Amino acid sequence: MHKTDSGRRIFEESDIEWIELITCLKSTGMKIKDIRKFIEWYIEGDSTLQDRLALFRNQKEQVERQIEDLYRHMEKINHKIHYYEVVCGVGKEEEAKHLGIQKEG
């Protein structure tokens, strides 16, 4: 990253790509120390290709687990939406019980 004489930052395309990658990794829960390690490996060059590949495979597995968790949470939220739609339609939670709508789920 370069700066003008007045101190204004000038970003090049490669700077933006790094920022986007770091943002992506942070948003998926990668620890800062692991991001730093990746950057160090990148700077070291080809001798670290396997390490970088392993790091990204591990992060992919973590993201897949996060997605599974989010789907389970979404199912619970959808159940609650259905429950409250029924309750709002009949006006009372007690009436929903008579219709067989379960509160928990």
C-alpha positions in Angstrom: 0.0 0.0 0.0 1.3 3.4 -0.9 0.6 6.8 0.4 0.5 10.2 -1.2 2.6 13.0 0.2 -0.5 14.2 2.1 -0.8 10.7 3.7 -3.7 9.5 1.7 -3.6 5.7 1.1 -3.5 4.5 -2.4 -4.7 0.9 -2.8 -3.7 -1.3 -5.7 -5.8 -4.2 -7.0 -3.6 -6.7 -5.1 -4.1 -4.7 -1.8 -7.9 -5.0 -2.3 -7.6 -8.7 -3.0 -5.7 -9.2 0.3 -8.2 -7.1 2.2 -11.1 -9.2 0.8 -9.3 -12.5 1.6 -8.5 -11.4 5.2 -12.1 -10.2 5.6 -13.4 -13.5 4.3 -11.2 -15.5 6.6 -12.1 -13.4 9.7 -15.8 -13.6 8.9 -15.6 -17.4 8.8 -14.0 -17.4 12.2 -10.3 -17.9 11.4 -8.1 -16.6 14.2 -5.9 -13.7 13.5 -2.8 -15.7 14.4 -3.8 -18.2 11.7 -4.3 -15.5 9.1 -0.9 -14.1 10.0 0.6 -17.6 9.6 -0.9 -17.8 6.2 0.6 -14.5 5.2 4.0 -15.6 6.5 3.7 -18.8 4.5 2.7 -16.9 1.4 5.8 -14.7 1.8 8.0 -17.8 2.3 6.9 -19.1 -1.1 6.3 -22.5 -2.7 7.9 -24.5 0.2 4.7 -23.7 2.2 2.1 -24.7 -0.4 1.0 -27.8 1.4 0.7 -25.9 4.7 -1.5 -23.3 3.0 -3.6 -26.0 1.4 -4.1 -27.7 4.8 -5.0 -24.4 6.4 -7.7 -23.7 3.8 -9.1 -27.3 3.9 -9.4 -27.0 7.7 -11.2 -23.7 7.4 -13.5 -25.2 4.8 -14.5 -27.9 7.3 -15.1 -25.3 10.0 -17.4 -23.3 7.6 -19.3 -26.5 6.7 -19.9 -27.1 10.4 -21.1 -23.5 10.8 -23.5 -24.0 7.9 -24.9 -27.2 9.4 -25.4 -25.3 12.7 -27.1 -22.5 10.9 -29.5 -24.9 9.2 -30.4 -26.4 12.5 -31.0 -23.0 13.9 -33.1 -22.1 10.9 -35.3 -25.1 11.4 -36.0 -24.1 15.0 -36.8 -20.5 13.9 -39.1 -21.8 11.2 -40.9 -23.9 13.8 -41.4 -20.9 16.0 -42.7 -18.8 13.1 -45.2 -21.5 12.3 -46.2 -21.8 15.9 -46.8 -18.1 16.3 -48.6 -17.8 13.0 -51.0 -20.5 14.2 -51.3 -18.9 17.7 -51.9 -15.4 16.2 -54.6 -16.9 13.9 -56.5 -18.5 16.8 -55.7 -15.7 19.2 -54.6 -17.8 22.2 -51.8 -20.2 22.9 -54.2 -22.5 24.8 -56.2 -22.9 21.5 -53.1 -23.8 19.6 -52.5 -26.7 22.1 -55.9 -28.0 21.2 -54.9 -28.0 17.5 -51.9 -30.1 18.3 -49.4 -27.3 17.7 -46.4 -27.7 20.0 -44.7 -24.7 21.5 -41.3 -26.3 21.8 -39.4 -27.6 18.8 
